[in-house]
Amino acid sequence: MLDEKKVPEEEEEGGVVTLTDDDGKEYQFEILAEKEIDGVVYYAMYPLEDNEKGEYVIMKVESDNGEDDISLVTIDDDDEYERVADIIEDEFFSEIDIDKSTED
């Protein structure tokens, strides 16, 4: 399970980040969207490995010591996740018609 990840600032700008979990395993994600909701920043990210279904994940930003050291954590509260997912879907992905793009 993906838990807490440290976000290296220099990688954040390129659109692809490498995140390291608590066990030291690294994962690469493409940042699809960033959204601040009620003072909390969330990222919608696409895992670049082991993602046969093409699904994205949503993680939230937590600051450890000010804004210089941030972590991305999974959203454990189901209600919070659903609320954030709905907002991100509506704002960033509502114009994508998957059925239409696969018919071409």
CORBEL-V194331 format. One record per residue. N is the residue number from 1. SS is DSSP state (a for helix, b for strand, c for the rest). Layout:
n=N ss=SS
n=N ss=SS
//
This chain:
n=1 ss=c
n=2 ss=c
n=3 ss=c
n=4 ss=c
n=5 ss=b
n=6 ss=b
n=7 ss=b
n=8 ss=c
n=9 ss=a
n=10 ss=a
n=11 ss=a
n=12 ss=a
n=13 ss=c
n=14 ss=c
n=15 ss=c
n=16 ss=b
n=17 ss=b
n=18 ss=b
n=19 ss=b
n=20 ss=b
n=21 ss=c
n=22 ss=c
n=23 ss=c
n=24 ss=c
n=25 ss=c
n=26 ss=b
n=27 ss=b
n=28 ss=b
n=29 ss=b
n=30 ss=b
n=31 ss=b
n=32 ss=b
n=33 ss=b
n=34 ss=b
n=35 ss=b
n=36 ss=b
n=37 ss=b
n=38 ss=c
n=39 ss=c
n=40 ss=b
n=41 ss=b
n=42 ss=b
n=43 ss=b
n=44 ss=b
n=45 ss=b
n=46 ss=b
n=47 ss=b
n=48 ss=c
n=49 ss=c
n=50 ss=c
n=51 ss=c
n=52 ss=c
n=53 ss=c
n=54 ss=c
n=55 ss=c
n=56 ss=b
n=57 ss=b
n=58 ss=b
n=59 ss=b
n=60 ss=b
n=61 ss=b
n=62 ss=b
n=63 ss=b
n=64 ss=c
n=65 ss=c
n=66 ss=c
n=67 ss=c
n=68 ss=c
n=69 ss=c
n=70 ss=b
n=71 ss=b
n=72 ss=b
n=73 ss=b
n=74 ss=b
n=75 ss=c
n=76 ss=c
n=77 ss=c
n=78 ss=a
n=79 ss=a
n=80 ss=a
n=81 ss=a
n=82 ss=a
n=83 ss=a
n=84 ss=a
n=85 ss=a
n=86 ss=a
n=87 ss=a
n=88 ss=a
n=89 ss=a
n=90 ss=a
n=91 ss=a
n=92 ss=a
n=93 ss=a
n=94 ss=c
n=95 ss=c
n=96 ss=c
n=97 ss=c
n=98 ss=a
n=99 ss=a
n=100 ss=a
n=101 ss=a
n=102 ss=a
n=103 ss=a
n=104 ss=c
//
